[in-house]
């Protein structure tokens, strides 16, 4: 008699991406080259197909860019709207701590 105690556990693995601020800037400024390709990455994240992680520097770079390109109120709104995506943010370390 055949033993059929095989578990039917399904494990879904998502691709993880460490996102650079330049890609997020492309999402937000449609004039940028590769806007469509970068938007596909965001769509994949929103559909749950991939994970996006960002370094803590990401938020400073976004704020810096839009702080130069827009007035401070607009830059703040852009940054707060981007934070709604709740990307896991990781502190950069030198590996010594």
N, C-alpha and C positions, 0 to 999 in steps of 0.2 A: 504494500500500500504506500502511495506517495504522500509525503508530508508536505502540506501546503500552508505552512505558517508564515509565509512570506509577508512582510510588512508592506503596506502600500503608502509609505511616507513619501510625500513629494517635496522636494527641496527646490525652491526657485532661487537662482543666483542672478543678481542684477549686476550689470557692469557699473563700476564706480569710476567717476571722473573727478579729478581735482581741477576745478574751474579757475581759469585765469580771468582777471577783471576785463581784459580786452575783449573776451567773448561776450560778457554781459553788456559791455558798452555797445557792441554790435546789435544786441537784442533791442536796445533802447534808442539807437540812432540808425534808422533805416537806410541812411545814405552810405553807411559803412560798407566796404567790400565784404563779401561773404555773409551778409545779413541773413540770407535764406538758410545757409548751412548752420549758422549759429542758432537760428530760430528752431530748427529741427531738433537740436540738442535740448533746448528748453521744452519743446513739445514732448519729447521722449521722457523728460523728467516729470512733467505734469501728468502724463499718462501712466506713470509708475514703471516705465520700462528700464530706467536707469536711475542711479543715485548720483547726485552732484554734491561734492564737498568743496569747501573753500578755505583757504588760509585766512587768518585774521587780517592780514594785510589787504586782502580783497576789498573790504569795506572802506578802508582808508583811500585806496586807489580810486574806487568809484566816486567817493565824496570829493576827492581832489579833482578828478576829471570834470565832474559836473559843476563843481564850485568855480572852475575857470570858464566853463562853457555856458552857464546859465546864472541867473540871479540866485541869491542864497535861498529864497523861499522855494523856487522850483527845484533846486538841487536837493533840498531837504525832502521834498515830496517824492522825488525820484528814488532817493535812498530808502525812505520808509516803505515805499511800494515794493522795492526789490527785497527788502527784509521780510516781507510777507511770505516769500517762498520758503523761508525757514531752512535754508541750506545749513547742514552741519558745518560749523566753523571750528577750525583747528588752529591752536596757537603754534607759531613757528618757534622751534627751540634749536639749540645747537647740539642737542643730544647728550649734553653733559649733566642735565638735571635729573 
